[in-house]
Amino acid sequence: MALPWHKREFRSWRLALANNALNSEQLGTLREMTEAGQADSLEAAADLLDWQDNVVDPDEHMYGF
């Protein structure tokens, strides 16, 4: 999830994955999600992160609302 003070490098995890635009740390995040059973594939993990970025309000998430 992008924090308000962080500049986003891309608009979509899924598109960045498809375009090989993710760095090793970002790919590691997707791999960790699949290994932890949160997603069935890297693509599914990217979709989940895209969904979280669009649905979860960063301020509410930060303060636990």
Protein Blocks (a to p, Z undefined) as FASTA:
>chain_A
ZZfklccfbfbfklmmmnopacfklmmmmmmmmmnopafbfklmmmmmmmmmmmmcfklm
mnoZZ
